[in-house]
Amino acid sequence: MKKKLTVKKGSECMACLGCVVACSEAFYKEFDPDKSCIQIGEKNGVVKPAVCIQCGKCARTCEQGAIKQNPKGVYMIDKKLCTGCGKCVEACPFGVIVMPVGASNPSKCIACGICAKACPADVLEVVEA
């Protein structure tokens, strides 16, 4: 079964940034939207979270083979193999792999669910497909 973070159909994001705060604090121990693996954007006047759908484009782009799919279908970055080139960041179609200034490796969603738990509008969920 593949595990991934999704936006619930019919849900409405309030753009409170609770998910963004939770993600950046989980990875970097500070609130910084540029360090979050979930982003809030607007499309056609509707606020929507951008989430990693575990498409694997980052893994296919990584020349070092540092991004691998675990048994649950989640793409993970092996920091020992990662050279920090940033090609995966550029390849991500959703802009949710981040490489903060000063970081030696990028970060991506690992479908941990911290953002979903932080969302007061219950917009996000981790599902097994």
N, C-alpha and C positions, 0 to 999 in steps of 0.2 A: 504494500500500500504506500502510495506517495503522499507525503505530508507537505502542506504548503499553507501560507497565510493568504486569506482571501478577504475581499470586501463583500459583506452580505448584500445580496440583491435587495433593492428597495430601501436600503438604509440611507440615512442622511448624515453626512459628516458636518459637525459644528465648527470645524477648524479651531478647536480648542488647543491643539498641539499636544495633548496628553500622551498620545502614542509616540510622537517625536521626542518628547522629553524622556519618556521611559526607555526608548531605544538608545538614545545618545548617552544616557546615564548608565545603562547596562554595559555598553561597550567601552565608554570613555570616562565614566564617573563624573560627568558634567553635562549641563544642558547646553547644547550647541546644535542648531538645526543642520549644520553642515557635517555633523558627525552621526547623523541618524540614518539608518538604513530604510526608513520609511519617510516619504515626503508627502506634503499636502499641497495640492495644486488646484487649479480651477480650469474647467473645460466647459465651454458653452454656458457660462454663468453658474455652473454647479461645482461645488467644492468636493474634491475626491482625493482619497489617499492613493498614492502610488506605492504599490507593494511588489516584492519579488515573487514572480509566479513559478520560479524554479525551472525556467525554460532551458537553461544550460548554455546559453550563448557565451557567457563568461568563461565557462570551462572549455568550450571549443576554441576560444580566442587565446587562452593562456598557453604560451609556448613552453612554459616550464612544467606543465601538467600539475600545477599547484591547486587547481580547483577540481575536486572530485565529488561524485554523488555518493552519499552514504546509503546504507540499506533502506532508509526511510524515504529516499528520493530527494533529500535536501543537499544542495551543492554547498560544499564547505571549502574554505581556503586553508590550505596547509601552509602555515606561516614559515615552516622550515624550508619549503620549496619555493615560496614566493620571493621574487626579486624586487617587488615593488614597482614594476615598470608602468603600471596603470592602464594597460591595454584592456583589462576586464572592465574598468570603470568607463572607458570610452565605448566599449561594446554593449554595455547594458542598455537595452531599449527603453527602460523605465527610469533610468537615472537613480537607481537605488543601491548601487555599489559605490561606497564613498572612500575617498582617500584624503583625509584631512591633512592640512599643512602640518608638516613635522612628523607625520606617521610614517613608519617604515613599510607598512602593509595596508592594503585596503580592507574594508569590512563589508560584509553583505548579510542579508537576512538569513538566519538559520532556523526560522520558523519556531522560535522559542515560545512565542505567545505573550511575551511581556507587554508588547504594545496593545494587544487585544484586551488584556486584563486592565490596562490603564485607560481604555476608552470608555468614557461615561455614557456615550450614545450606543454602545454595543454594536459598532459598525464593523469591527474586524473579528475574524475567527480563524483558528488553525483547523484545517480539515484534512482528512485522509481520503484520497481519491482513488 
